Amino acid sequence: MRMRDFASPEAAAGAAVNAQTIRREVGIRKSTFLGARRSAPMISGAFVFAMIALFLACNSAPEKPAESKQEIKPPELLTGRSAFYKTFIAARNYAADVKPFRIESIPSSDGNGLDGKSAIWRSSFASATQRGVKPFFWSGSNAPDAPSRGVSPGNEDVYNPSNASTQVFDVAYLKIDTDQAFTEAQKHGGDKLLAKDSSTPVLYICDWNHNTNELTWHVIYGASRETAKLTVAVNASTGAFIRVEK
């Protein structure tokens, strides 16, 4: 007789329970494995999507800030004496012995010369050591054909001391500014002329009168000296009225 024939009923029942437990455990592990396999593609797809999004975020160029529009400065107007001293500093760099022989306003759309002010001034200087004459401009104008804002040099030319148009003068004689010269010129016909036509431009020229040995402001009512409706001469050292030139 074999030994299994002598197994007790309790042992047989225990073996059946163990077999059932083993089958249940195997089933759980199998279902877990199959579930993991099913979800693996979903996890892999989400991971790839996240990596693509991160790559695009890292490589996308940052947005450029909106460019601010450059503000256009309003025209700046100066009196003749004030503009002259700005050009005089630059002229001294050209030659230490420079002396002025002419100061003049230049008409522009940014100012008509009222109250002795202009947006563009030209001061012309002569140098004996350089044997040349050179103009320097001061500009506060926005006009397209105006010199650049600030002080800028012009073209040099040959200096002829015997030329009456380049008769130099000492800066110390220039004591009266163009606003004062304008006020004086108004008393001698300028006010009536502007009352009739307020759009009339006013120009200013300062030079040395070698006949009377005095520095003169010529206050010119018109677009040029040749076509002026009125020109009044004012002493640039004292501010006194000299004469009506036209």
C-alpha positions in Angstrom: 0.0 0.0 0.0 1.4 3.5 -1.0 1.7 6.3 1.5 -0.9 8.5 -0.2 -3.5 6.0 0.6 -2.9 6.8 4.2 -3.3 10.7 3.9 -5.8 12.1 6.3 -8.8 14.0 5.2 -7.5 17.2 6.9 -4.3 17.0 4.9 -6.2 16.7 1.7 -8.4 19.7 2.5 -5.3 21.8 3.2 -3.7 20.9 0.0 -6.8 21.9 -1.8 -6.8 25.3 -0.1 -3.2 25.8 -1.0 -3.8 25.0 -4.6 -6.6 27.5 -4.8 -4.5 30.2 -3.1 -1.7 29.6 -5.6 -4.1 29.9 -8.6 -5.6 33.1 -7.2 -2.1 34.7 -6.7 -1.1 33.7 -10.2 -4.3 35.3 -11.6 -3.7 38.6 -9.7 -0.1 38.9 -10.9 -1.2 38.0 -14.5 -3.9 40.7 -14.5 -1.5 43.2 -13.0 1.1 42.5 -15.7 -1.5 42.8 -18.5 -2.8 46.0 -17.0 0.7 47.4 -16.9 1.2 46.5 -20.6 -2.1 48.1 -21.6 -1.3 51.4 -19.8 2.3 51.5 -21.0 1.5 53.2 -24.3 -0.6 55.9 -22.5 2.2 56.7 -20.1 4.8 56.8 -23.0 2.6 59.1 -25.1 2.1 61.6 -22.2 5.8 61.6 -21.6 6.7 62.4 -25.2 4.1 65.2 -25.3 5.5 66.7 -22.2 9.1 66.6 -23.7 7.9 68.2 -27.0 6.2 71.0 -25.1 9.3 71.6 -23.0 11.5 71.7 -26.1 9.3 74.2 -27.9 9.2 76.4 -24.8 12.9 76.4 -24.5 13.6 77.2 -28.2 10.9 79.7 -28.9 12.4 83.3 -29.2 11.2 85.7 -26.5 8.9 88.5 -27.8 10.7 91.7 -28.6 9.4 94.7 -26.6 7.5 97.2 -28.6 9.9 100.0 -29.9 9.1 103.3 -28.4 8.7 106.1 -30.9 11.4 108.7 -30.7 10.0 112.0 -29.5 10.7 114.9 -31.9 12.0 117.9 -30.1 10.3 121.2 -30.7 12.3 123.9 -32.5 14.6 125.9 -30.3 14.9 129.7 -30.9 17.8 131.9 -29.7 18.7 135.5 -29.9 21.7 136.4 -32.1 24.2 137.2 -29.3 23.4 133.9 -27.4 23.8 131.8 -30.6 27.0 133.7 -31.5 28.8 132.7 -28.2 27.9 129.1 -28.8 29.7 129.2 -32.2 32.6 131.3 -30.9 33.6 128.5 -28.6 33.8 126.1 -31.6 35.6 128.7 -33.7 38.3 129.0 -31.1 39.1 125.3 -31.7 39.6 126.1 -35.4 42.1 128.8 -34.6 43.0 130.6 -31.4 43.2 134.0 -33.1 39.8 134.0 -34.8 37.7 137.1 -34.9 34.1 137.5 -36.1 33.2 139.6 -39.1 29.5 138.7 -39.6 26.6 137.3 -37.6 23.3 136.6 -39.4 20.1 134.8 -39.0 18.9 132.3 -41.6 15.2 132.2 -42.4 13.4 128.9 -41.8 9.9 127.5 -41.3 10.6 127.1 -37.6 10.8 130.8 -36.8 10.0 134.2 -38.4 12.5 136.3 -36.4 10.0 138.0 -34.2 11.3 139.2 -30.8 14.9 138.9 -32.1 14.9 135.1 -32.1 15.7 132.6 -34.9 16.1 128.8 -35.2 19.3 129.1 -37.3 22.3 131.4 -37.0 25.5 131.7 -38.9 28.6 133.3 -37.5 31.6 133.9 -39.8 35.2 134.1 -38.5 38.6 135.0 -39.9 42.0 133.8 -38.8 45.2 135.5 -39.8 47.3 132.5 -38.9 45.2 130.1 -40.8 44.8 132.7 -43.7 41.2 131.5 -43.9 37.6 132.4 -43.1 35.2 129.8 -41.8 31.5 130.0 -40.9 29.9 128.1 -37.9 26.3 127.4 -37.6 24.0 127.1 -34.6 20.7 125.3 -35.3 17.7 124.5 -33.3 15.6 123.8 -36.3 13.7 120.6 -37.4 13.4 121.8 -41.0 14.7 119.1 -43.5 17.1 121.5 -45.2 18.5 123.0 -41.9 21.9 122.2 -40.4 22.0 119.5 -37.8 21.0 120.7 -34.3 23.7 122.3 -32.3 26.9 123.8 -33.6 28.5 122.7 -36.8 31.2 124.1 -39.1 30.9 125.3 -42.6 33.4 125.3 -45.5 36.7 127.2 -45.2 37.6 129.9 -47.6 40.6 132.2 -48.3 40.9 135.2 -46.0 41.6 138.7 -47.5 42.1 141.3 -44.8 41.6 144.2 -47.2 38.2 142.9 -48.2 35.5 145.2 -46.7 33.0 142.4 -46.4 35.3 140.5 -44.1 36.2 143.4 -41.8 36.7 141.7 -38.4 35.6 143.3 -35.1 36.4 142.8 -31.4 33.8 140.7 -29.5 33.8 143.3 -26.7 31.8 145.6 -29.0 28.9 143.2 -29.1 26.8 144.3 -26.1 23.3 144.6 -27.6 21.3 141.5 -28.4 18.8 141.1 -31.2 15.8 141.2 -29.0 16.8 144.7 -28.0 17.6 145.7 -31.6 14.2 144.4 -32.6 12.5 146.5 -29.9 14.3 149.6 -31.2 13.5 148.8 -34.8 9.8 148.5 -34.0 9.8 152.1 -32.9 10.9 153.2 -36.4 8.3 151.7 -38.7 8.6 148.0 -37.8 5.5 147.9 -35.6 3.3 149.5 -38.4 4.6 147.1 -41.0 3.9 144.0 -38.9 0.5 145.3 -38.0 -0.4 145.2 -41.7 1.3 141.9 -42.3 2.2 139.8 -39.3 3.6 137.0 -41.5 6.5 139.2 -42.6 9.8 137.5 -41.6 12.4 139.5 -39.7 16.1 138.9 -40.4 19.2 140.1 -38.5 22.7 140.9 -39.7 25.6 142.2 -37.6 28.8 143.6 -39.1 31.4 146.4 -38.7 30.7 149.7 -40.4 34.2 150.9 -41.4 32.9 154.3 -42.4 31.5 155.1 -38.9 33.7 152.6 -36.9 30.7 151.1 -35.2 29.2 147.7 -34.9 25.7 147.6 -36.3 22.7 145.3 -36.1 20.6 145.5 -39.4 17.0 144.6 -38.6 15.5 143.5 -41.9 11.8 143.2 -42.4 11.5 140.8 -45.4 12.8 137.5 -46.8 16.2 139.0 -47.8 18.2 142.2 -47.6 17.6 143.0 -51.2 13.8 142.5 -51.1 13.2 144.0 -47.6 10.2 146.2 -47.0 12.1 148.0 -44.2 15.7 147.8 -42.8 16.6 149.6 -39.6 20.2 150.0 -38.3 20.8 149.8 -34.6 24.1 150.3 -32.8 25.2 146.9 -31.5 27.2 148.4 -28.6 24.8 151.0 -27.3 21.4 150.0 -28.6 20.8 153.4 -30.1 18.9 153.9 -33.3 21.2 154.8 -36.2 19.0 155.2 -39.3 16.4 153.7 -41.5 18.3 152.1 -44.4 15.3 151.3 -46.5 
